[in-house]
Amino acid sequence: MKQLIKVIIAEENIIELWQWSGKWQIVDTINNVCIGKKGAVNNKKEGDMKTPLGLFKLGVAFGINNLNIDYPYIKITDNSYWVDDVDSKFYNKWVEINGNIPDNYSYIVNSDKKEWKSAEHLIDYPKNYELGIVIEYNTEKFIKNNGSAIFMHIKNKDYTYGCIAAEKQDIIKILNFLDEKQNPHILIQTK
């Protein structure tokens, strides 16, 4: 890990971008960040509107437009869903219906049918998901009901349902900072 996005939850939430170059150095600081409506917690549960605390790998970036960046990016389509149904075999996975998106992420699958009762239809949230980054929370060896669909995305109100959100220009700044070869992670912590 040579890149770290540190989310510091306090009276005013901030994001710090850290780079390892023989020692950790702050590259930039981002203000006006929001988290889950009900705060942050170590033991997140599905639907609790809380942001999970901890250290997580950053996954693929995504959005509604074609985007040419150096970081892995997938354009969402009308067939893109993130499943939050705890009884589905696809719980906490991005499912692309009749799609052909890269399967080099354990949380992205292609399927020919919908096998869930509830999911976020990603294209229905163009303000939030114009640009986003998957936070790999509860994606490997997931635990049902421990939370799903945790992203860093564009802010469109003063809270999220568990994600981290920042202004569009700040998400662009983060995407331009990220380098997959540097094994980027996100640390969500209280002050």
Secondary structure, DSSP 8 states (H G I E B T S, - for coil): --EEEEEEESSS-EEEEEEESSSEEEEEEE-S-B-BTT-EESS--TTS--EE-EEEEEEEEEESS----SS-EEE--TTEEEE--TTSTTTT-EEEET------STTEEEESS---S-EEEGGG-TTTTTEEEEE-SS-TT--TTS----EEEE--SS-BSSSEEE-HHHHHHHHHH--GGG--EEEEEE-
